[in-house]
Amino acid sequence: MSDIDRSPKAPDLYVHYCEHQGCDNWGSWGKSPSAAVATRWWCFEHFPHKSFDRNRR
Ligand SMILES: [Zn+2]
């Protein structure tokens, strides 16, 4: 009868910083090779752009 019992927590509510060693920036750029592999996170600077942004140089 009521929808107030819905959980307010979001599935992505997880603290993930850039995984580059020595970097403590927020990892807002995530990448996962498949659904079976946990997403890895990097900041914009350390995100492996080369793997799928080959047109830029
Ligand atoms: Zn970084």
N, CA, C, O and the ligand as a Tripos MOL2 file, in Angstrom:
@<TRIPOS>MOLECULE
protein
  229   227    58     0     0
PROTEIN
NO_CHARGES

@<TRIPOS>ATOM
      1 N           0.8190   -1.2050    0.0000 N.3       1 MET1
      2 CA          0.0000    0.0000    0.0000 C.3       1 MET1
      3 C           0.8600    1.2650    0.0000 C.2       1 MET1
      4 O           0.4050    2.3490   -0.3670 O.2       1 MET1
      5 N           2.0890    1.1000    0.4120 N.am      2 SER2
      6 CA          2.9540    2.2580    0.5160 C.3       2 SER2
      7 C           4.2840    2.0070   -0.1890 C.2       2 SER2
      8 O           4.7510    0.8730   -0.2910 O.2       2 SER2
      9 N           4.8730    3.0860   -0.6670 N.am      3 ASP3
     10 CA          6.1740    2.9220   -1.3140 C.3       3 ASP3
     11 C           7.2930    3.5660   -0.5050 C.2       3 ASP3
     12 O           8.4010    3.7560   -1.0070 O.2       3 ASP3
     13 N           7.0050    3.8960    0.7270 N.am      4 ILE4
     14 CA          8.0150    4.5580    1.5550 C.3       4 ILE4
     15 C           9.0480    3.5840    2.1110 C.2       4 ILE4
     16 O          10.0220    4.0030    2.7370 O.2       4 ILE4
     17 N           8.8410    2.2810    1.8850 N.am      5 ASP5
     18 CA          9.8110    1.3180    2.4020 C.3       5 ASP5
     19 C          10.8860    0.9850    1.3790 C.2       5 ASP5
     20 O          11.6910    0.0750    1.5800 O.2       5 ASP5
     21 N          10.8910    1.7230    0.2910 N.am      6 ARG6
     22 CA         11.9600    1.5110   -0.6900 C.3       6 ARG6
     23 C          13.3040    1.9350   -0.1020 C.2       6 ARG6
     24 O          13.4060    2.9530    0.5830 O.2       6 ARG6
     25 N          14.3020    1.1560   -0.3760 N.am      7 SER7
     26 CA         15.6130    1.4730    0.1700 C.3       7 SER7
     27 C          16.2160    2.6780   -0.5420 C.2       7 SER7
     28 O          16.2530    2.7150   -1.7720 O.2       7 SER7
     29 N          16.6750    3.6360    0.1950 N.am      8 PRO8
     30 CA         17.2460    4.8400   -0.4120 C.3       8 PRO8
     31 C          18.6790    4.6640   -0.8970 C.2       8 PRO8
     32 O          19.2060    5.5280   -1.5970 O.2       8 PRO8
     33 N          19.2950    3.5820   -0.5400 N.am      9 LYS9
     34 CA         20.7160    3.4290   -0.9090 C.3       9 LYS9
     35 C          20.8760    3.0680   -2.3870 C.2       9 LYS9
     36 O          20.1210    2.2580   -2.9240 O.2       9 LYS9
     37 N          21.8430    3.6640   -3.0150 N.am     10 ALA10
     38 CA         22.1020    3.4180   -4.4270 C.3      10 ALA10
     39 C          23.1350    2.3080   -4.5790 C.2      10 ALA10
     40 O          24.0180    2.1670   -3.7330 O.2      10 ALA10
     41 N          23.0350    1.5210   -5.6440 N.am     11 PRO11
     42 CA         23.9890    0.4170   -5.8570 C.3      11 PRO11
     43 C          25.4080    0.9000   -6.0980 C.2      11 PRO11
     44 O          26.3670    0.1760   -5.8300 O.2      11 PRO11
     45 N          25.5460    2.1120   -6.5990 N.am     12 ASP12
     46 CA         26.8830    2.6340   -6.8750 C.3      12 ASP12
     47 C          27.4490    3.4560   -5.7300 C.2      12 ASP12
     48 O          28.4560    4.1480   -5.8820 O.2      12 ASP12
     49 N          26.7900    3.3720   -4.5850 N.am     13 LEU13
     50 CA         27.2620    4.1490   -3.4550 C.3      13 LEU13
     51 C          28.4710    3.4650   -2.8330 C.2      13 LEU13
     52 O          28.3930    2.8580   -1.7650 O.2      13 LEU13
     53 N          29.5680    3.5850   -3.5250 N.am     14 TYR14
     54 CA         30.7830    2.8970   -3.1220 C.3      14 TYR14
     55 C          31.9490    3.8480   -3.3210 C.2      14 TYR14
     56 O          32.0590    4.5020   -4.3580 O.2      14 TYR14
     57 N          32.8110    3.9210   -2.3330 N.am     15 VAL15
     58 CA         33.9350    4.8450   -2.4040 C.3      15 VAL15
     59 C          35.0410    4.2380   -3.2550 C.2      15 VAL15
     60 O          35.6320    3.2200   -2.8950 O.2      15 VAL15
     61 N          35.3030    4.8550   -4.3480 N.am     16 HIS16
     62 CA         36.3650    4.3530   -5.2140 C.3      16 HIS16
     63 C          37.2390    5.5110   -5.6900 C.2      16 HIS16
     64 O          36.7910    6.4110   -6.4010 O.2      16 HIS16
     65 N          38.4710    5.4550   -5.2810 N.am     17 TYR17
     66 CA         39.4290    6.4530   -5.7300 C.3      17 TYR17
     67 C          40.2520    5.8890   -6.8790 C.2      17 TYR17
     68 O          40.2340    4.6880   -7.1490 O.2      17 TYR17
     69 N          40.9610    6.7670   -7.5370 N.am     18 CYS18
     70 CA         41.8500    6.3490   -8.6170 C.3      18 CYS18
     71 C          42.8040    5.2740   -8.0980 C.2      18 CYS18
     72 O          43.4220    5.4260   -7.0450 O.2      18 CYS18
     73 N          42.9080    4.1940   -8.8570 N.am     19 GLU19
     74 CA         43.7580    3.0990   -8.3890 C.3      19 GLU19
     75 C          45.2210    3.2640   -8.7860 C.2      19 GLU19
     76 O          46.0550    2.4140   -8.4710 O.2      19 GLU19
     77 N          45.5240    4.3360   -9.4630 N.am     20 HIS20
     78 CA         46.9240    4.5940   -9.8020 C.3      20 HIS20
     79 C          47.7190    4.7930   -8.5210 C.2      20 HIS20
     80 O          47.3210    5.5590   -7.6430 O.2      20 HIS20
     81 N          48.8230    4.1100   -8.4260 N.am     21 GLN21
     82 CA         49.5930    4.1540   -7.1890 C.3      21 GLN21
     83 C          50.0850    5.5590   -6.8910 C.2      21 GLN21
     84 O          50.7040    6.2060   -7.7350 O.2      21 GLN21
     85 N          49.8090    6.0120   -5.7030 N.am     22 GLY22
     86 CA         50.2410    7.3370   -5.2980 C.3      22 GLY22
     87 C          49.2540    8.4280   -5.6320 C.2      22 GLY22
     88 O          49.4520    9.5790   -5.2450 O.2      22 GLY22
     89 N          48.1930    8.0910   -6.3430 N.am     23 CYS23
     90 CA         47.1990    9.0830   -6.7190 C.3      23 CYS23
     91 C          46.0070    8.9840   -5.7760 C.2      23 CYS23
     92 O          45.4860    7.8940   -5.5390 O.2      23 CYS23
     93 N          45.5810   10.1120   -5.2460 N.am     24 ASP24
     94 CA         44.4350   10.0840   -4.3310 C.3      24 ASP24
     95 C          43.2740   10.8900   -4.8840 C.2      24 ASP24
     96 O          42.4300   11.3730   -4.1290 O.2      24 ASP24
     97 N          43.2310   11.0360   -6.1910 N.am     25 ASN25
     98 CA         42.0910   11.7050   -6.8130 C.3      25 ASN25
     99 C          40.8820   10.7790   -6.8160 C.2      25 ASN25
    100 O          41.0000    9.5600   -6.6900 O.2      25 ASN25
    101 N          39.7370   11.3890   -6.9620 N.am     26 TRP26
    102 CA         38.5160   10.5900   -7.0350 C.3      26 TRP26
    103 C          38.4620    9.8320   -8.3510 C.2      26 TRP26
    104 O          38.7020   10.4080   -9.4120 O.2      26 TRP26
    105 N          38.1450    8.5330   -8.2860 N.am     27 GLY27
    106 CA         38.0790    7.7220   -9.4960 C.3      27 GLY27
    107 C          36.7160    7.7980  -10.1420 C.2      27 GLY27
    108 O          35.8600    6.9410   -9.9250 O.2      27 GLY27
    109 N          36.5250    8.8200  -10.9270 N.am     28 SER28
    110 CA         35.2120    9.0120  -11.5470 C.3      28 SER28
    111 C          35.1170    8.2790  -12.8780 C.2      28 SER28
    112 O          34.0490    8.2390  -13.4890 O.2      28 SER28
    113 N          36.2100    7.7080  -13.3270 N.am     29 TRP29
    114 CA         36.2180    7.0110  -14.6060 C.3      29 TRP29
    115 C          36.3930    5.5260  -14.3660 C.2      29 TRP29
    116 O          37.4730    5.0750  -13.9860 O.2      29 TRP29
    117 N          35.3430    4.7720  -14.5840 N.am     30 GLY30
    118 CA         35.3840    3.3390  -14.3450 C.3      30 GLY30
    119 C          35.4330    2.5590  -15.6350 C.2      30 GLY30
    120 O          34.9350    2.9980  -16.6710 O.2      30 GLY30
    121 N          36.0440    1.3920  -15.5520 N.am     31 LYS31
    122 CA         36.1120    0.5330  -16.7240 C.3      31 LYS31
    123 C          36.1460   -0.9130  -16.2800 C.2      31 LYS31
    124 O          36.8550   -1.2730  -15.3400 O.2      31 LYS31
    125 N          35.3680   -1.7410  -16.9680 N.am     32 SER32
    126 CA         35.3720   -3.1620  -16.6890 C.3      32 SER32
    127 C          35.3760   -3.9160  -18.0060 C.2      32 SER32
    128 O          34.5510   -3.6320  -18.8740 O.2      32 SER32
    129 N          36.2900   -4.8780  -18.1790 N.am     33 PRO33
    130 CA         36.3690   -5.6180  -19.4440 C.3      33 PRO33
    131 C          35.1780   -6.5300  -19.6640 C.2      33 PRO33
    132 O          34.8580   -6.8660  -20.8050 O.2      33 PRO33
    133 N          34.5250   -6.9310  -18.6030 N.am     34 SER34
    134 CA         33.3410   -7.7630  -18.7360 C.3      34 SER34
    135 C          32.5240   -7.6890  -17.4540 C.2      34 SER34
    136 O          32.9830   -7.1740  -16.4340 O.2      34 SER34
    137 N          31.3100   -8.2100  -17.5270 N.am     35 ALA35
    138 CA         30.4320   -8.1530  -16.3610 C.3      35 ALA35
    139 C          30.9350   -9.0260  -15.2150 C.2      35 ALA35
    140 O          30.5420   -8.8520  -14.0620 O.2      35 ALA35
    141 N          31.8210   -9.9750  -15.5600 N.am     36 ALA36
    142 CA         32.3340  -10.8910  -14.5420 C.3      36 ALA36
    143 C          33.5330  -10.3180  -13.8010 C.2      36 ALA36
    144 O          33.9840  -10.8720  -12.7990 O.2      36 ALA36
    145 N          34.0450   -9.1970  -14.3110 N.am     37 VAL37
    146 CA         35.2200   -8.5870  -13.6980 C.3      37 VAL37
    147 C          34.8150   -7.3050  -12.9890 C.2      37 VAL37
    148 O          34.0500   -6.5010  -13.5220 O.2      37 VAL37
    149 N          35.3220   -7.1280  -11.8150 N.am     38 ALA38
    150 CA         34.9960   -5.9280  -11.0460 C.3      38 ALA38
    151 C          35.4870   -4.6780  -11.7650 C.2      38 ALA38
    152 O          36.5660   -4.6580  -12.3580 O.2      38 ALA38
    153 N          34.6710   -3.6480  -11.6960 N.am     39 THR39
    154 CA         35.0470   -2.3930  -12.3420 C.3      39 THR39
    155 C          36.2360   -1.7690  -11.6460 C.2      39 THR39
    156 O          36.3080   -1.7320  -10.4170 O.2      39 THR39
    157 N          37.1550   -1.2870  -12.4350 N.am     40 ARG40
    158 CA         38.3120   -0.5810  -11.8860 C.3      40 ARG40
    159 C          38.0980    0.8970  -12.1440 C.2      40 ARG40
    160 O          37.4480    1.2880  -13.1130 O.2      40 ARG40
    161 N          38.6610    1.7170  -11.2540 N.am     41 TRP41
    162 CA         38.3990    3.1530  -11.3140 C.3      41 TRP41
    163 C          39.6780    3.9640  -11.3860 C.2      41 TRP41
    164 O          40.6830    3.6580  -10.7430 O.2      41 TRP41
    165 N          39.6000    5.0100  -12.1940 N.am     42 TRP42
    166 CA         40.7280    5.9370  -12.2970 C.3      42 TRP42
    167 C          40.1920    7.3590  -12.3470 C.2      42 TRP42
    168 O          39.0190    7.5830  -12.6450 O.2      42 TRP42
    169 N          41.0640    8.3180  -12.0520 N.am     43 CYS43
    170 CA         40.7100    9.6950  -12.3030 C.3      43 CYS43
    171 C          40.8960    9.9550  -13.7980 C.2      43 CYS43
    172 O          41.4110    9.0930  -14.5100 O.2      43 CYS43
    173 N          40.4940   11.1050  -14.2740 N.am     44 PHE44
    174 CA         40.5950   11.3980  -15.7090 C.3      44 PHE44
    175 C          42.0340   11.2820  -16.2010 C.2      44 PHE44
    176 O          42.2960   10.7960  -17.3010 O.2      44 PHE44
    177 N          42.9500   11.7370  -15.3680 N.am     45 GLU45
    178 CA         44.3520   11.7720  -15.7650 C.3      45 GLU45
    179 C          44.9620   10.3950  -15.9550 C.2      45 GLU45
    180 O          45.8080   10.2030  -16.8280 O.2      45 GLU45
    181 N          44.5400    9.4430  -15.1490 N.am     46 HIS46
    182 CA         45.1350    8.1090  -15.1830 C.3      46 HIS46
    183 C          44.2860    7.0680  -15.8880 C.2      46 HIS46
    184 O          44.7020    5.9190  -16.0340 O.2      46 HIS46
    185 N          43.1260    7.4550  -16.3150 N.am     47 PHE47
    186 CA         42.2770    6.4990  -17.0120 C.3      47 PHE47
    187 C          42.9740    6.0380  -18.2940 C.2      47 PHE47
    188 O          43.5130    6.8690  -19.0250 O.2      47 PHE47
    189 N          42.9760    4.7390  -18.5810 N.am     48 PRO48
    190 CA         43.6830    4.2150  -19.7730 C.3      48 PRO48
    191 C          42.9580    4.5410  -21.0770 C.2      48 PRO48
    192 O          42.3970    3.6590  -21.7280 O.2      48 PRO48
    193 N          42.9780    5.7970  -21.4400 N.am     49 HIS49
    194 CA         42.2690    6.2610  -22.6350 C.3      49 HIS49
    195 C          42.7400    5.5550  -23.9020 C.2      49 HIS49
    196 O          41.9570    5.3120  -24.8200 O.2      49 HIS49
    197 N          44.0090    5.2370  -23.9370 N.am     50 LYS50
    198 CA         44.5980    4.6720  -25.1540 C.3      50 LYS50
    199 C          43.8900    3.4160  -25.6330 C.2      50 LYS50
    200 O          43.8230    3.1440  -26.8310 O.2      50 LYS50
    201 N          43.3680    2.6580  -24.6890 N.am     51 SER51
    202 CA         42.7710    1.3820  -25.0560 C.3      51 SER51
    203 C          41.5090    1.5340  -25.8910 C.2      51 SER51
    204 O          41.1280    0.6030  -26.6000 O.2      51 SER51
    205 N          40.8550    2.6840  -25.8220 N.am     52 PHE52
    206 CA         39.6780    2.8440  -26.6570 C.3      52 PHE52
    207 C          39.4460    4.2910  -27.1010 C.2      52 PHE52
    208 O          38.3120    4.7150  -27.3260 O.2      52 PHE52
    209 N          40.5110    5.0110  -27.2180 N.am     53 ASP53
    210 CA         40.3880    6.3550  -27.7600 C.3      53 ASP53
    211 C          41.5790    6.5660  -28.6930 C.2      53 ASP53
    212 O          42.3700    7.4930  -28.5170 O.2      53 ASP53
    213 N          41.6850    5.7040  -29.6670 N.am     54 ARG54
    214 CA         42.8820    5.6320  -30.4970 C.3      54 ARG54
    215 C          42.9820    6.7650  -31.5180 C.2      54 ARG54
    216 O          44.0410    6.9660  -32.1120 O.2      54 ARG54
    217 N          41.9180    7.4890  -31.7240 N.am     55 ASN55
    218 CA         41.9540    8.5400  -32.7280 C.3      55 ASN55
    219 C          42.6460    9.7990  -32.2300 C.2      55 ASN55
    220 O          43.0820   10.6390  -33.0180 O.2      55 ASN55
    221 N          42.7400    9.9160  -30.9140 N.am     56 ARG56
    222 CA         43.4110   11.0880  -30.3560 C.3      56 ARG56
    223 C          44.8980   10.8210  -30.2530 C.2      56 ARG56
    224 O          45.3240    9.6690  -30.1680 O.2      56 ARG56
    225 N          45.6810   11.8730  -30.2590 N.am     57 ARG57
    226 CA         47.1140   11.6880  -30.0990 C.3      57 ARG57
    227 C          47.7300   12.7810  -29.2640 C.2      57 ARG57
    228 O          48.9390   12.7740  -29.0320 O.2      57 ARG57
    229 ZN         44.7670    9.1960  -10.7960 Zn       58 ZN58
@<TRIPOS>BOND
     1     1     2 1
     2     2     3 1
     3     3     4 2
     4     3     5 am
     5     5     6 1
     6     6     7 1
     7     7     8 2
     8     7     9 am
     9     9    10 1
    10    10    11 1
    11    11    12 2
    12    11    13 am
    13    13    14 1
    14    14    15 1
    15    15    16 2
    16    15    17 am
    17    17    18 1
    18    18    19 1
    19    19    20 2
    20    19    21 am
    21    21    22 1
    22    22    23 1
    23    23    24 2
    24    23    25 am
    25    25    26 1
    26    26    27 1
    27    27    28 2
    28    27    29 am
    29    29    30 1
    30    30    31 1
    31    31    32 2
    32    31    33 am
    33    33    34 1
    34    34    35 1
    35    35    36 2
    36    35    37 am
    37    37    38 1
    38    38    39 1
    39    39    40 2
    40    39    41 am
    41    41    42 1
    42    42    43 1
    43    43    44 2
    44    43    45 am
    45    45    46 1
    46    46    47 1
    47    47    48 2
    48    47    49 am
    49    49    50 1
    50    50    51 1
    51    51    52 2
    52    51    53 am
    53    53    54 1
    54    54    55 1
    55    55    56 2
    56    55    57 am
    57    57    58 1
    58    58    59 1
    59    59    60 2
    60    59    61 am
    61    61    62 1
    62    62    63 1
    63    63    64 2
    64    63    65 am
    65    65    66 1
    66    66    67 1
    67    67    68 2
    68    67    69 am
    69    69    70 1
    70    70    71 1
    71    71    72 2
    72    71    73 am
    73    73    74 1
    74    74    75 1
    75    75    76 2
    76    75    77 am
    77    77    78 1
    78    78    79 1
    79    79    80 2
    80    79    81 am
    81    81    82 1
    82    82    83 1
    83    83    84 2
    84    83    85 am
    85    85    86 1
    86    86    87 1
    87    87    88 2
    88    87    89 am
    89    89    90 1
    90    90    91 1
    91    91    92 2
    92    91    93 am
    93    93    94 1
    94    94    95 1
    95    95    96 2
    96    95    97 am
    97    97    98 1
    98    98    99 1
    99    99   100 2
   100    99   101 am
   101   101   102 1
   102   102   103 1
   103   103   104 2
   104   103   105 am
   105   105   106 1
   106   106   107 1
   107   107   108 2
   108   107   109 am
   109   109   110 1
   110   110   111 1
   111   111   112 2
   112   111   113 am
   113   113   114 1
   114   114   115 1
   115   115   116 2
   116   115   117 am
   117   117   118 1
   118   118   119 1
   119   119   120 2
   120   119   121 am
   121   121   122 1
   122   122   123 1
   123   123   124 2
   124   123   125 am
   125   125   126 1
   126   126   127 1
   127   127   128 2
   128   127   129 am
   129   129   130 1
   130   130   131 1
   131   131   132 2
   132   131   133 am
   133   133   134 1
   134   134   135 1
   135   135   136 2
   136   135   137 am
   137   137   138 1
   138   138   139 1
   139   139   140 2
   140   139   141 am
   141   141   142 1
   142   142   143 1
   143   143   144 2
   144   143   145 am
   145   145   146 1
   146   146   147 1
   147   147   148 2
   148   147   149 am
   149   149   150 1
   150   150   151 1
   151   151   152 2
   152   151   153 am
   153   153   154 1
   154   154   155 1
   155   155   156 2
   156   155   157 am
   157   157   158 1
   158   158   159 1
   159   159   160 2
   160   159   161 am
   161   161   162 1
   162   162   163 1
   163   163   164 2
   164   163   165 am
   165   165   166 1
   166   166   167 1
   167   167   168 2
   168   167   169 am
   169   169   170 1
   170   170   171 1
   171   171   172 2
   172   171   173 am
   173   173   174 1
   174   174   175 1
   175   175   176 2
   176   175   177 am
   177   177   178 1
   178   178   179 1
   179   179   180 2
   180   179   181 am
   181   181   182 1
   182   182   183 1
   183   183   184 2
   184   183   185 am
   185   185   186 1
   186   186   187 1
   187   187   188 2
   188   187   189 am
   189   189   190 1
   190   190   191 1
   191   191   192 2
   192   191   193 am
   193   193   194 1
   194   194   195 1
   195   195   196 2
   196   195   197 am
   197   197   198 1
   198   198   199 1
   199   199   200 2
   200   199   201 am
   201   201   202 1
   202   202   203 1
   203   203   204 2
   204   203   205 am
   205   205   206 1
   206   206   207 1
   207   207   208 2
   208   207   209 am
   209   209   210 1
   210   210   211 1
   211   211   212 2
   212   211   213 am
   213   213   214 1
   214   214   215 1
   215   215   216 2
   216   215   217 am
   217   217   218 1
   218   218   219 1
   219   219   220 2
   220   219   221 am
   221   221   222 1
   222   222   223 1
   223   223   224 2
   224   223   225 am
   225   225   226 1
   226   226   227 1
   227   227   228 2
@<TRIPOS>SUBSTRUCTURE
     1 MET1         2 RESIDUE 1 A MET
     2 SER2         6 RESIDUE 1 A SER
     3 ASP3        10 RESIDUE 1 A ASP
     4 ILE4        14 RESIDUE 1 A ILE
     5 ASP5        18 RESIDUE 1 A ASP
     6 ARG6        22 RESIDUE 1 A ARG
     7 SER7        26 RESIDUE 1 A SER
     8 PRO8        30 RESIDUE 1 A PRO
     9 LYS9        34 RESIDUE 1 A LYS
    10 ALA10       38 RESIDUE 1 A ALA
    11 PRO11       42 RESIDUE 1 A PRO
    12 ASP12       46 RESIDUE 1 A ASP
    13 LEU13       50 RESIDUE 1 A LEU
    14 TYR14       54 RESIDUE 1 A TYR
    15 VAL15       58 RESIDUE 1 A VAL
    16 HIS16       62 RESIDUE 1 A HIS
    17 TYR17       66 RESIDUE 1 A TYR
    18 CYS18       70 RESIDUE 1 A CYS
    19 GLU19       74 RESIDUE 1 A GLU
    20 HIS20       78 RESIDUE 1 A HIS
    21 GLN21       82 RESIDUE 1 A GLN
    22 GLY22       86 RESIDUE 1 A GLY
    23 CYS23       90 RESIDUE 1 A CYS
    24 ASP24       94 RESIDUE 1 A ASP
    25 ASN25       98 RESIDUE 1 A ASN
    26 TRP26      102 RESIDUE 1 A TRP
    27 GLY27      106 RESIDUE 1 A GLY
    28 SER28      110 RESIDUE 1 A SER
    29 TRP29      114 RESIDUE 1 A TRP
    30 GLY30      118 RESIDUE 1 A GLY
    31 LYS31      122 RESIDUE 1 A LYS
    32 SER32      126 RESIDUE 1 A SER
    33 PRO33      130 RESIDUE 1 A PRO
    34 SER34      134 RESIDUE 1 A SER
    35 ALA35      138 RESIDUE 1 A ALA
    36 ALA36      142 RESIDUE 1 A ALA
    37 VAL37      146 RESIDUE 1 A VAL
    38 ALA38      150 RESIDUE 1 A ALA
    39 THR39      154 RESIDUE 1 A THR
    40 ARG40      158 RESIDUE 1 A ARG
    41 TRP41      162 RESIDUE 1 A TRP
    42 TRP42      166 RESIDUE 1 A TRP
    43 CYS43      170 RESIDUE 1 A CYS
    44 PHE44      174 RESIDUE 1 A PHE
    45 GLU45      178 RESIDUE 1 A GLU
    46 HIS46      182 RESIDUE 1 A HIS
    47 PHE47      186 RESIDUE 1 A PHE
    48 PRO48      190 RESIDUE 1 A PRO
    49 HIS49      194 RESIDUE 1 A HIS
    50 LYS50      198 RESIDUE 1 A LYS
    51 SER51      202 RESIDUE 1 A SER
    52 PHE52      206 RESIDUE 1 A PHE
    53 ASP53      210 RESIDUE 1 A ASP
    54 ARG54      214 RESIDUE 1 A ARG
    55 ASN55      218 RESIDUE 1 A ASN
    56 ARG56      222 RESIDUE 1 A ARG
    57 ARG57      226 RESIDUE 1 A ARG
    58 ZN58       229 GROUP 0 **** ****
